Structures are given as structure tokens and as C-alpha cells.
């Protein structure tokens, strides 16, 4: 019994410590991103642009390839059932709505987590192990301003932009499968897609992508600052960063899906 209570207590205290640390990190990030620039401290705009290219532009090939293939797969899977009822044109509705509401934002977030979220943790963790973060403090340079804020702003810009392109590519992948492989008339497919999609579908996907970006960046940064124990610690926290980010992304997705489409 004492072992059970002890483990429960330690897990609870560790969770509370992690939550408080993340809250402090959030406040400090917002301070250096909004308040301090208004006081003349400035932003590292060039670093933001460099990170945007890394998180957004260089993530597009893999995101576009996978989202296009998923669009093809969805169309073929839907055709297997819908053709039996003479409703093959409804493939366009299924692919379009799924892409905007759910699959494009979710797949984009998961892929960027694996590609960029892990890189954020590894970079900051390696700097901590090498005592470079301590060196920044000694030189009077705030680590949040120089390491976190550029990554956070770049992630906020990159994930929604990549998500929009992923939505388009997924719909085009479904259109290719529906028109070329299944044989749906192109005009009918286009009209079905245009009639099925609404502004709320796009808003839902973009809202999710914004919160996915916040999750990816702050989890990556938090895990990076927690690194200890040398190279082994870097690897351990990098793995934990990816797993934690994906778990939180799924939870955030569930919450926003419930809020948007519960009625």
C-alpha cells in the first residue's frame, strides 16, 4: 500500500511540476513575443523567417506526398461501398469534408511533430547538455527570447499554411482517384465538392491547426529544457516529445471536433 501511495504521489507531484513549468514558459514566451517588443526589445525576425522555412517549406514535400496518397486511398475505399448504391459521386463529399475537417490538419500536425517537434527538443536539449544555455544567461541574453520565441512564431505561421496546402492536395488526390480510377465525371465531381464544403469546415481545420502548432512547439521546448544526462537524455526526451505531442494533438482534435460539430 505504501508503495502504491508513494508512486501515486510522485506521479501527481511530477505532473503538477510539469504543468507549472509549462505555464511559466507560456507566460515568458508571450512576454518576449508581445510585451517586450513594444518596449523596444525587438524580435529576431530573421530567425523567425529561417525557422518558418524549416518548419513550413521543407515540410511540404513529405506532407504533400502523404496527404495526396491518403486522398487517393479514401476515394478508393469510399468507391468500394458507394458504387454498390450508384452513388459514386458522393466520393467527392467524403474526401472533401474529411480533408478539411479532420485528416489534413491531423496528418500535417503529426508529420510536423515527427520532423520539427523532435528537432526542437534535440536542439535545445543538446544546447543544455553542452551548457550553451547557461552561457546565454551568463552573457545576459534571455534563452526564451533567443530560442523559444522565433520557433513559436514560425510554428504558428507554418502549420496553418502547410495545413491549407495539405487540404488542397488531399482533395486533388481524391479527385484523381475518383475521376481517373473510378470513372466519376469531372464536372460532377467538382460540383459535388463545391456543394459539400462550407466555411465552417475550413474554419474548423484552421482552428485545429493553430492549436496543434502551439502544442508542437511548447511540448518540444519543454522537453528540450528538461534534458539531463548527456546524449542519452537527449534521445530519451526527444522520443518523449514526439509521443507526448501526438497524444495531446489527438486530445485537442477531439475537443475541437466536439465543439464544432456537437450540435
Secondary structure as UniProt FT lines:
FT   HELIX           2..30
FT   HELIX           31..35
FT   HELIX           36..38
FT   TURN            39..40
FT   HELIX           45..55
FT   HELIX           57..59
FT   HELIX           60..82
FT   HELIX           83..85
FT   HELIX           88..90
FT   HELIX           91..98
FT   HELIX           99..103
FT   HELIX           104..112
FT   HELIX           113..117
FT   HELIX           118..129
FT   TURN            130..131
FT   HELIX           132..138
FT   TURN            139..140
FT   HELIX           144..148
FT   HELIX           149..176
FT   HELIX           177..182
FT   HELIX           186..196
FT   HELIX           199..225
FT   HELIX           231..261
//
